[in-house]
Amino acid sequence: MTWNFASVNEVIKGAHSYSYDMPENVKFHFDKFKKKRDEVIIRLNGVYERNWQKEGIDLVHGTAKFTAQKEIEIDLQDGSGKTSFTAKHICIATGGYPRVPDIAGAEYGITSDGFFEIEHLPKKIAIVGAGYIAVEMAGMLNAIGVEVHMFIRGNTFLRSFDPMIQQTMTKTYEDAGVIIHKNFGGFLRIERLDLETKPYHGPSPHKRLRVTDNEGKVWEFNELLWAIGRIPQLAELMIDVPGIKLTNTGHIAVDEFQNTNVEGIYALGDVTGQAELTPGKPLSEKV
């Protein structure tokens, strides 16, 4: 939906080129769009839950952990207590959560989760990262008038994609007005300047951040988005109880059929670290 929102704004800005009598600076209301997007997400979640009910699938809301090889205990979300389930087959698909760097003030930034809390667009945003999420967010925000600064470690973003895509897309973003800080060496600290009047860390129309990099250069932004990777959601699952093995990156190790090393336990999706969103391979790699 956000991509469509940004796309509509770009079409409106270019409509005069096709002889449309379109006024300059057509206004939009991002806060109203955000509310509508939230409503759509709630509705879609309801559709999934109703379909599961039709199929006879029981949905249990809570936090699960292994208590035996084929037993999980769930701390129920409604606070009513705990319950346990045993099964011959168990599939782990807990996904991941955004990584945040271990630097002073990192908590003053947001992740892709916090992006969906924004009601009033920042005038100027720093996006740290060079992957698909960073690029997608940068493109959308630039298209709706936010001054976007991308901080990337190399000379191009989307480094897991074909080199031609990397180079073409990086130049296209620069031509579109995205300010890309290449060969970025990292931030030293983040300071929030508006806490005296707005004492909270989340998105705010009044937010002001002072950002200092490792070379001592200082910027000011209204928002900072961390898009530097994701961590598999395993901390509370107690996978050591059944003895599930991990890869050297901390993901669940699976074979080509999604089997873990424990018979009857499988893993799917981001928690395995096998296939990122819209993955690609450089031409130099064998496919």
JOCOR-V365487 format. One record per backbone hydrogen bond with DSSP energy under -0.5 kcal/mol. CO is the residue of the C=O (numbers start at 1). NH is the residue of the N-H. E is the energy in kcal/mol with one decimal. If there is no record, write none. Layout:
co-><CO	CO>
nh-><NH	NH>
e-><E	E>
//
This chain:
co-><1	2	3	4	5	6	7	8	9	10	11	12	14	15	15	16	20	28	29	30	31	32	33	34	35	36	37	38	39	40	41	42	43	44	45	46	47	48	49	50	51	52	53	58	60	61	62	63	65	68	70	71	71	72	73	73	74	74	75	76	81	83	85	90	91	92	95	97	99	101	103	104	105	106	110	111	112	113	114	114	115	119	123	124	124	125	126	126	127	127	128	130	131	132	133	134	135	136	137	138	139	140	141	141	142	146	147	148	149	150	150	151	152	154	158	162	162	163	164	165	166	167	168	169	170	171	172	173	174	178	179	179	180	181	186	188	189	191	191	194	194	198	204	208	208	209	209	210	211	212	212	213	217	219	221	223	224	224	225	225	227	229	231	232	234	234	237	238	239	239	245	247	251	255	258	259	261	262	264	265	266	268	269	269	269	270	271	276	282>
nh-><5	6	7	8	9	10	11	12	13	14	15	15	17	18	20	19	22	30	33	34	35	36	37	38	39	40	41	42	43	44	45	46	47	48	49	50	51	52	53	54	55	57	56	60	62	77	64	75	73	71	87	67	68	85	65	75	76	83	63	79	76	74	72	266	93	268	233	231	228	103	106	190	108	109	226	115	116	116	117	118	118	121	147	222	223	149	128	225	129	151	227	158	135	136	137	138	139	140	141	142	143	144	144	146	145	148	125	179	127	152	181	129	184	183	161	165	166	167	168	169	170	171	172	173	174	175	176	178	177	180	150	181	182	152	214	104	212	193	210	197	198	200	207	193	194	211	221	191	219	188	189	216	213	211	209	126	110	226	128	227	131	99	97	234	237	238	66	241	243	244	253	250	247	258	267	255	263	265	90	260	92	271	272	273	274	273	252	279	285>
e-><-2.5	-2.4	-2.6	-2.7	-1.7	-1.9	-2.3	-2.4	-2.1	-1.5	-0.7	-1.0	-1.2	-1.8	-1.7	-1.6	-2.0	-0.6	-2.0	-2.9	-1.8	-2.1	-2.7	-2.3	-2.0	-2.1	-2.3	-2.2	-2.3	-2.7	-2.4	-2.0	-2.0	-2.2	-2.3	-2.5	-2.2	-2.3	-2.1	-2.1	-1.5	-3.0	-1.5	-0.5	-0.5	-2.3	-0.5	-2.8	-3.1	-1.1	-1.6	-2.3	-1.5	-2.5	-1.8	-0.5	-0.9	-1.9	-2.0	-1.6	-2.4	-3.4	-2.5	-2.8	-0.6	-2.3	-2.8	-3.1	-0.6	-1.5	-1.9	-2.4	-2.1	-1.6	-3.2	-1.6	-0.7	-1.0	-1.8	-0.6	-1.1	-0.5	-2.6	-2.6	-1.1	-2.5	-0.5	-3.3	-0.6	-2.6	-2.6	-3.8	-2.4	-2.7	-2.6	-2.3	-2.4	-2.2	-2.5	-2.3	-1.8	-1.0	-0.5	-2.3	-1.5	-0.8	-2.7	-2.7	-3.3	-0.6	-3.8	-2.1	-3.1	-2.1	-2.0	-0.7	-2.2	-2.5	-2.5	-2.6	-2.2	-2.1	-2.4	-2.4	-2.0	-2.8	-1.6	-2.4	-1.2	-0.7	-2.9	-0.6	-0.9	-2.3	-2.3	-0.7	-2.3	-0.6	-3.2	-0.9	-2.4	-2.4	-1.4	-3.1	-0.6	-0.6	-2.2	-2.8	-2.6	-3.1	-1.6	-1.9	-2.5	-2.7	-3.6	-2.2	-3.0	-0.5	-2.6	-0.6	-0.6	-3.0	-2.3	-1.6	-1.4	-0.6	-2.8	-1.6	-0.8	-2.3	-2.1	-1.7	-3.1	-1.9	-1.9	-1.7	-0.6	-2.0	-2.7	-2.3	-3.2	-0.7	-2.2	-0.6	-0.6	-0.7	-2.2	-0.9	-1.8>
//
